[in-house]
């Protein structure tokens, strides 16, 4: 959904928002220098409702 590059605590960090199947939202923070995962937060979706 969205990618941002921000400077946090002296390092460049990608903040990535992903919308997954079923409506789950993942927010990742990735170190821009080496690609290591700094933080992962998940919010569950509600699935398909008809």
mmCIF file of the N, C-alpha and C atoms, coordinates in Angstrom:
data_MODEL
# 
_entry.id   MODEL 
# 
loop_
_atom_site.group_PDB 
_atom_site.id 
_atom_site.type_symbol 
_atom_site.label_atom_id 
_atom_site.label_alt_id 
_atom_site.label_comp_id 
_atom_site.label_asym_id 
_atom_site.label_entity_id 
_atom_site.label_seq_id 
_atom_site.pdbx_PDB_ins_code 
_atom_site.Cartn_x 
_atom_site.Cartn_y 
_atom_site.Cartn_z 
_atom_site.occupancy 
_atom_site.B_iso_or_equiv 
_atom_site.pdbx_formal_charge 
_atom_site.auth_seq_id 
_atom_site.auth_comp_id 
_atom_site.auth_asym_id 
_atom_site.auth_atom_id 
_atom_site.pdbx_PDB_model_num 
ATOM 1   N N  . UNK A 1 1  ? 0.813   -1.188  0.000  1.00 0.00 ? 1  UNK A N  1 
ATOM 2   C CA . UNK A 1 1  ? 0.000   0.000   0.000  1.00 0.00 ? 1  UNK A CA 1 
ATOM 3   C C  . UNK A 1 1  ? 0.862   1.259   0.000  1.00 0.00 ? 1  UNK A C  1 
ATOM 4   N N  . UNK A 1 2  ? 1.920   1.248   0.827  1.00 0.00 ? 2  UNK A N  1 
ATOM 5   C CA . UNK A 1 2  ? 2.705   2.477   0.970  1.00 0.00 ? 2  UNK A CA 1 
ATOM 6   C C  . UNK A 1 2  ? 4.119   2.137   1.434  1.00 0.00 ? 2  UNK A C  1 
ATOM 7   N N  . UNK A 1 3  ? 5.099   2.911   0.937  1.00 0.00 ? 3  UNK A N  1 
ATOM 8   C CA . UNK A 1 3  ? 6.485   2.781   1.380  1.00 0.00 ? 3  UNK A CA 1 
ATOM 9   C C  . UNK A 1 3  ? 7.022   4.181   1.629  1.00 0.00 ? 3  UNK A C  1 
ATOM 10  N N  . UNK A 1 4  ? 7.673   4.360   2.778  1.00 0.00 ? 4  UNK A N  1 
ATOM 11  C CA . UNK A 1 4  ? 8.304   5.638   3.105  1.00 0.00 ? 4  UNK A CA 1 
ATOM 12  C C  . UNK A 1 4  ? 9.732   5.378   3.553  1.00 0.00 ? 4  UNK A C  1 
ATOM 13  N N  . UNK A 1 5  ? 10.605  6.336   3.300  1.00 0.00 ? 5  UNK A N  1 
ATOM 14  C CA . UNK A 1 5  ? 11.983  6.281   3.774  1.00 0.00 ? 5  UNK A CA 1 
ATOM 15  C C  . UNK A 1 5  ? 12.170  7.428   4.750  1.00 0.00 ? 5  UNK A C  1 
ATOM 16  N N  . UNK A 1 6  ? 12.463  7.085   5.998  1.00 0.00 ? 6  UNK A N  1 
ATOM 17  C CA . UNK A 1 6  ? 12.627  8.084   7.056  1.00 0.00 ? 6  UNK A CA 1 
ATOM 18  C C  . UNK A 1 6  ? 13.936  7.852   7.783  1.00 0.00 ? 6  UNK A C  1 
ATOM 19  N N  . UNK A 1 7  ? 14.437  8.909   8.408  1.00 0.00 ? 7  UNK A N  1 
ATOM 20  C CA . UNK A 1 7  ? 15.636  8.800   9.246  1.00 0.00 ? 7  UNK A CA 1 
ATOM 21  C C  . UNK A 1 7  ? 15.182  8.701   10.697 1.00 0.00 ? 7  UNK A C  1 
ATOM 22  N N  . UNK A 1 8  ? 15.554  7.600   11.361 1.00 0.00 ? 8  UNK A N  1 
ATOM 23  C CA . UNK A 1 8  ? 15.183  7.373   12.756 1.00 0.00 ? 8  UNK A CA 1 
ATOM 24  C C  . UNK A 1 8  ? 16.410  6.960   13.545 1.00 0.00 ? 8  UNK A C  1 
ATOM 25  N N  . UNK A 1 9  ? 16.630  7.649   14.634 1.00 0.00 ? 9  UNK A N  1 
ATOM 26  C CA . UNK A 1 9  ? 17.761  7.321   15.517 1.00 0.00 ? 9  UNK A CA 1 
ATOM 27  C C  . UNK A 1 9  ? 19.078  7.219   14.754 1.00 0.00 ? 9  UNK A C  1 
ATOM 28  N N  . UNK A 1 10 ? 19.272  8.105   13.783 1.00 0.00 ? 10 UNK A N  1 
ATOM 29  C CA . UNK A 1 10 ? 20.531  8.159   13.057 1.00 0.00 ? 10 UNK A CA 1 
ATOM 30  C C  . UNK A 1 10 ? 20.684  7.169   11.922 1.00 0.00 ? 10 UNK A C  1 
ATOM 31  N N  . UNK A 1 11 ? 19.630  6.412   11.604 1.00 0.00 ? 11 UNK A N  1 
ATOM 32  C CA . UNK A 1 11 ? 19.725  5.475   10.474 1.00 0.00 ? 11 UNK A CA 1 
ATOM 33  C C  . UNK A 1 11 ? 18.500  5.608   9.592  1.00 0.00 ? 11 UNK A C  1 
ATOM 34  N N  . UNK A 1 12 ? 18.683  5.252   8.309  1.00 0.00 ? 12 UNK A N  1 
ATOM 35  C CA . UNK A 1 12 ? 17.591  5.301   7.352  1.00 0.00 ? 12 UNK A CA 1 
ATOM 36  C C  . UNK A 1 12 ? 16.761  4.034   7.464  1.00 0.00 ? 12 UNK A C  1 
ATOM 37  N N  . UNK A 1 13 ? 15.444  4.223   7.523  1.00 0.00 ? 13 UNK A N  1 
ATOM 38  C CA . UNK A 1 13 ? 14.521  3.114   7.741  1.00 0.00 ? 13 UNK A CA 1 
ATOM 39  C C  . UNK A 1 13 ? 13.386  3.195   6.733  1.00 0.00 ? 13 UNK A C  1 
ATOM 40  N N  . UNK A 1 14 ? 13.109  2.062   6.071  1.00 0.00 ? 14 UNK A N  1 
ATOM 41  C CA . UNK A 1 14 ? 11.918  1.965   5.238  1.00 0.00 ? 14 UNK A CA 1 
ATOM 42  C C  . UNK A 1 14 ? 10.746  1.573   6.126  1.00 0.00 ? 14 UNK A C  1 
ATOM 43  N N  . UNK A 1 15 ? 9.640   2.300   5.990  1.00 0.00 ? 15 UNK A N  1 
ATOM 44  C CA . UNK A 1 15 ? 8.394   1.923   6.643  1.00 0.00 ? 15 UNK A CA 1 
ATOM 45  C C  . UNK A 1 15 ? 7.452   1.444   5.542  1.00 0.00 ? 15 UNK A C  1 
ATOM 46  N N  . UNK A 1 16 ? 7.048   0.191   5.635  1.00 0.00 ? 16 UNK A N  1 
ATOM 47  C CA . UNK A 1 16 ? 6.275   -0.453  4.585  1.00 0.00 ? 16 UNK A CA 1 
ATOM 48  C C  . UNK A 1 16 ? 4.933   -0.905  5.140  1.00 0.00 ? 16 UNK A C  1 
ATOM 49  N N  . UNK A 1 17 ? 3.856   -0.541  4.457  1.00 0.00 ? 17 UNK A N  1 
ATOM 50  C CA . UNK A 1 17 ? 2.512   -0.996  4.832  1.00 0.00 ? 17 UNK A CA 1 
ATOM 51  C C  . UNK A 1 17 ? 2.031   -1.964  3.763  1.00 0.00 ? 17 UNK A C  1 
ATOM 52  N N  . UNK A 1 18 ? 1.639   -3.160  4.195  1.00 0.00 ? 18 UNK A N  1 
ATOM 53  C CA . UNK A 1 18 ? 1.156   -4.191  3.286  1.00 0.00 ? 18 UNK A CA 1 
ATOM 54  C C  . UNK A 1 18 ? -0.257  -4.583  3.669  1.00 0.00 ? 18 UNK A C  1 
ATOM 55  N N  . UNK A 1 19 ? -1.133  -4.654  2.696  1.00 0.00 ? 19 UNK A N  1 
ATOM 56  C CA . UNK A 1 19 ? -2.485  -5.147  2.922  1.00 0.00 ? 19 UNK A CA 1 
ATOM 57  C C  . UNK A 1 19 ? -2.529  -6.566  2.396  1.00 0.00 ? 19 UNK A C  1 
ATOM 58  N N  . UNK A 1 20 ? -2.825  -7.504  3.291  1.00 0.00 ? 20 UNK A N  1 
ATOM 59  C CA . UNK A 1 20 ? -2.807  -8.915  2.931  1.00 0.00 ? 20 UNK A CA 1 
ATOM 60  C C  . UNK A 1 20 ? -4.204  -9.438  2.678  1.00 0.00 ? 20 UNK A C  1 
ATOM 61  N N  . UNK A 1 21 ? -4.264  -10.604 2.104  1.00 0.00 ? 21 UNK A N  1 
ATOM 62  C CA . UNK A 1 21 ? -5.538  -11.269 1.833  1.00 0.00 ? 21 UNK A CA 1 
ATOM 63  C C  . UNK A 1 21 ? -6.356  -11.346 3.117  1.00 0.00 ? 21 UNK A C  1 
ATOM 64  N N  . UNK A 1 22 ? -7.636  -11.089 3.029  1.00 0.00 ? 22 UNK A N  1 
ATOM 65  C CA . UNK A 1 22 ? -8.499  -11.120 4.202  1.00 0.00 ? 22 UNK A CA 1 
ATOM 66  C C  . UNK A 1 22 ? -8.530  -9.808  4.965  1.00 0.00 ? 22 UNK A C  1 
ATOM 67  N N  . UNK A 1 23 ? -7.776  -8.809  4.500  1.00 0.00 ? 23 UNK A N  1 
ATOM 68  C CA . UNK A 1 23 ? -7.809  -7.497  5.123  1.00 0.00 ? 23 UNK A CA 1 
ATOM 69  C C  . UNK A 1 23 ? -6.775  -7.260  6.208  1.00 0.00 ? 23 UNK A C  1 
ATOM 70  N N  . UNK A 1 24 ? -5.896  -8.230  6.467  1.00 0.00 ? 24 UNK A N  1 
ATOM 71  C CA . UNK A 1 24 ? -4.851  -8.038  7.480  1.00 0.00 ? 24 UNK A CA 1 
ATOM 72  C C  . UNK A 1 24 ? -3.877  -6.958  7.009  1.00 0.00 ? 24 UNK A C  1 
ATOM 73  N N  . UNK A 1 25 ? -3.466  -6.099  7.927  1.00 0.00 ? 25 UNK A N  1 
ATOM 74  C CA . UNK A 1 25 ? -2.528  -5.021  7.631  1.00 0.00 ? 25 UNK A CA 1 
ATOM 75  C C  . UNK A 1 25 ? -1.220  -5.298  8.359  1.00 0.00 ? 25 UNK A C  1 
ATOM 76  N N  . UNK A 1 26 ? -0.104  -5.313  7.622  1.00 0.00 ? 26 UNK A N  1 
ATOM 77  C CA . UNK A 1 26 ? 1.222   -5.469  8.208  1.00 0.00 ? 26 UNK A CA 1 
ATOM 78  C C  . UNK A 1 26 ? 1.977   -4.164  8.042  1.00 0.00 ? 26 UNK A C  1 
ATOM 79  N N  . UNK A 1 27 ? 2.664   -3.777  9.104  1.00 0.00 ? 27 UNK A N  1 
ATOM 80  C CA . UNK A 1 27 ? 3.547   -2.611  9.045  1.00 0.00 ? 27 UNK A CA 1 
ATOM 81  C C  . UNK A 1 27 ? 4.946   -3.069  9.411  1.00 0.00 ? 27 UNK A C  1 
ATOM 82  N N  . UNK A 1 28 ? 5.873   -2.880  8.482  1.00 0.00 ? 28 UNK A N  1 
ATOM 83  C CA . UNK A 1 28 ? 7.246   -3.312  8.689  1.00 0.00 ? 28 UNK A CA 1 
ATOM 84  C C  . UNK A 1 28 ? 8.159   -2.102  8.749  1.00 0.00 ? 28 UNK A C  1 
ATOM 85  N N  . UNK A 1 29 ? 9.209   -2.219  9.536  1.00 0.00 ? 29 UNK A N  1 
ATOM 86  C CA . UNK A 1 29 ? 10.300  -1.253  9.518  1.00 0.00 ? 29 UNK A CA 1 
ATOM 87  C C  . UNK A 1 29 ? 11.551  -2.035  9.165  1.00 0.00 ? 29 UNK A C  1 
ATOM 88  N N  . UNK A 1 30 ? 12.229  -1.609  8.092  1.00 0.00 ? 30 UNK A N  1 
ATOM 89  C CA . UNK A 1 30 ? 13.383  -2.320  7.563  1.00 0.00 ? 30 UNK A CA 1 
ATOM 90  C C  . UNK A 1 30 ? 14.559  -1.360  7.478  1.00 0.00 ? 30 UNK A C  1 
ATOM 91  N N  . UNK A 1 31 ? 15.716  -1.795  7.968  1.00 0.00 ? 31 UNK A N  1 
ATOM 92  C CA . UNK A 1 31 ? 16.937  -0.996  7.883  1.00 0.00 ? 31 UNK A CA 1 
ATOM 93  C C  . UNK A 1 31 ? 17.307  -0.839  6.411  1.00 0.00 ? 31 UNK A C  1 
ATOM 94  N N  . UNK A 1 32 ? 17.395  0.398   5.940  1.00 0.00 ? 32 UNK A N  1 
ATOM 95  C CA . UNK A 1 32 ? 17.648  0.668   4.527  1.00 0.00 ? 32 UNK A CA 1 
ATOM 96  C C  . UNK A 1 32 ? 19.062  0.272   4.110  1.00 0.00 ? 32 UNK A C  1 
ATOM 97  N N  . UNK A 1 33 ? 19.977  0.191   5.039  1.00 0.00 ? 33 UNK A N  1 
ATOM 98  C CA . UNK A 1 33 ? 21.363  -0.138  4.697  1.00 0.00 ? 33 UNK A CA 1 
ATOM 99  C C  . UNK A 1 33 ? 21.550  -1.626  4.415  1.00 0.00 ? 33 UNK A C  1 
ATOM 100 N N  . UNK A 1 34 ? 21.023  -2.481  5.322  1.00 0.00 ? 34 UNK A N  1 
ATOM 101 C CA . UNK A 1 34 ? 21.299  -3.909  5.178  1.00 0.00 ? 34 UNK A CA 1 
ATOM 102 C C  . UNK A 1 34 ? 20.055  -4.778  4.974  1.00 0.00 ? 34 UNK A C  1 
ATOM 103 N N  . UNK A 1 35 ? 18.862  -4.175  4.981  1.00 0.00 ? 35 UNK A N  1 
ATOM 104 C CA . UNK A 1 35 ? 17.636  -4.922  4.730  1.00 0.00 ? 35 UNK A CA 1 
ATOM 105 C C  . UNK A 1 35 ? 17.118  -5.722  5.905  1.00 0.00 ? 35 UNK A C  1 
ATOM 106 N N  . UNK A 1 36 ? 17.720  -5.537  7.083  1.00 0.00 ? 36 UNK A N  1 
ATOM 107 C CA . UNK A 1 36 ? 17.273  -6.312  8.240  1.00 0.00 ? 36 UNK A CA 1 
ATOM 108 C C  . UNK A 1 36 ? 15.955  -5.764  8.784  1.00 0.00 ? 36 UNK A C  1 
ATOM 109 N N  . UNK A 1 37 ? 15.125  -6.665  9.269  1.00 0.00 ? 37 UNK A N  1 
ATOM 110 C CA . UNK A 1 37 ? 13.825  -6.303  9.825  1.00 0.00 ? 37 UNK A CA 1 
ATOM 111 C C  . UNK A 1 37 ? 14.014  -5.712  11.218 1.00 0.00 ? 37 UNK A C  1 
ATOM 112 N N  . UNK A 1 38 ? 13.497  -4.509  11.433 1.00 0.00 ? 38 UNK A N  1 
ATOM 113 C CA . UNK A 1 38 ? 13.595  -3.839  12.724 1.00 0.00 ? 38 UNK A CA 1 
ATOM 114 C C  . UNK A 1 38 ? 12.343  -4.098  13.552 1.00 0.00 ? 38 UNK A C  1 
ATOM 115 N N  . UNK A 1 39 ? 11.171  -4.004  12.900 1.00 0.00 ? 39 UNK A N  1 
ATOM 116 C CA . UNK A 1 39 ? 9.910   -4.147  13.610 1.00 0.00 ? 39 UNK A CA 1 
ATOM 117 C C  . UNK A 1 39 ? 8.842   -4.659  12.650 1.00 0.00 ? 39 UNK A C  1 
ATOM 118 N N  . UNK A 1 40 ? 7.923   -5.467  13.179 1.00 0.00 ? 40 UNK A N  1 
ATOM 119 C CA . UNK A 1 40 ? 6.791   -5.966  12.410 1.00 0.00 ? 40 UNK A CA 1 
ATOM 120 C C  . UNK A 1 40 ? 5.557   -5.893  13.289 1.00 0.00 ? 40 UNK A C  1 
ATOM 121 N N  . UNK A 1 41 ? 4.545   -5.215  12.808 1.00 0.00 ? 41 UNK A N  1 
ATOM 122 C CA . UNK A 1 41 ? 3.270   -5.123  13.520 1.00 0.00 ? 41 UNK A CA 1 
ATOM 123 C C  . UNK A 1 41 ? 2.177   -5.609  12.601 1.00 0.00 ? 41 UNK A C  1 
ATOM 124 N N  . UNK A 1 42 ? 1.252   -6.374  13.170 1.00 0.00 ? 42 UNK A N  1 
ATOM 125 C CA . UNK A 1 42 ? 0.177   -6.945  12.373 1.00 0.00 ? 42 UNK A CA 1 
ATOM 126 C C  . UNK A 1 42 ? -1.164  -6.606  12.986 1.00 0.00 ? 42 UNK A C  1 
ATOM 127 N N  . UNK A 1 43 ? -2.103  -6.276  12.123 1.00 0.00 ? 43 UNK A N  1 
ATOM 128 C CA . UNK A 1 43 ? -3.492  -6.090  12.548 1.00 0.00 ? 43 UNK A CA 1 
ATOM 129 C C  . UNK A 1 43 ? -4.330  -7.028  11.706 1.00 0.00 ? 43 UNK A C  1 
ATOM 130 N N  . UNK A 1 44 ? -5.056  -7.895  12.361 1.00 0.00 ? 44 UNK A N  1 
ATOM 131 C CA . UNK A 1 44 ? -5.855  -8.894  11.652 1.00 0.00 ? 44 UNK A CA 1 
ATOM 132 C C  . UNK A 1 44 ? -7.022  -8.248  10.939 1.00 0.00 ? 44 UNK A C  1 
ATOM 133 N N  . UNK A 1 45 ? -7.362  -8.801  9.788  1.00 0.00 ? 45 UNK A N  1 
ATOM 134 C CA . UNK A 1 45 ? -8.516  -8.349  9.026  1.00 0.00 ? 45 UNK A CA 1 
ATOM 135 C C  . UNK A 1 45 ? -9.742  -9.126  9.439  1.00 0.00 ? 45 UNK A C  1 
ATOM 136 N N  . UNK A 1 46 ? -10.819 -8.883  8.757  1.00 0.00 ? 46 UNK A N  1 
ATOM 137 C CA . UNK A 1 46 ? -12.085 -9.518  9.064  1.00 0.00 ? 46 UNK A CA 1 
ATOM 138 C C  . UNK A 1 46 ? -12.459 -10.582 8.046  1.00 0.00 ? 46 UNK A C  1 
ATOM 139 N N  . UNK A 1 47 ? -11.590 -10.823 7.072  1.00 0.00 ? 47 UNK A N  1 
ATOM 140 C CA . UNK A 1 47 ? -11.897 -11.824 6.045  1.00 0.00 ? 47 UNK A CA 1 
ATOM 141 C C  . UNK A 1 47 ? -12.954 -11.328 5.098  1.00 0.00 ? 47 UNK A C  1 
ATOM 142 N N  . UNK A 1 48 ? -13.377 -12.206 4.230  1.00 0.00 ? 48 UNK A N  1 
ATOM 143 C CA . UNK A 1 48 ? -14.433 -11.853 3.283  1.00 0.00 ? 48 UNK A CA 1 
ATOM 144 C C  . UNK A 1 48 ? -15.779 -12.056 3.930  1.00 0.00 ? 48 UNK A C  1 
ATOM 145 N N  . UNK A 1 49 ? -16.567 -11.019 3.968  1.00 0.00 ? 49 UNK A N  1 
ATOM 146 C CA . UNK A 1 49 ? -17.917 -11.113 4.508  1.00 0.00 ? 49 UNK A CA 1 
ATOM 147 C C  . UNK A 1 49 ? -18.908 -10.851 3.407  1.00 0.00 ? 49 UNK A C  1 
ATOM 148 N N  . UNK A 1 50 ? -19.897 -11.678 3.267  1.00 0.00 ? 50 UNK A N  1 
ATOM 149 C CA . UNK A 1 50 ? -20.917 -11.480 2.239  1.00 0.00 ? 50 UNK A CA 1 
ATOM 150 C C  . UNK A 1 50 ? -22.253 -11.272 2.881  1.00 0.00 ? 50 UNK A C  1 
# 
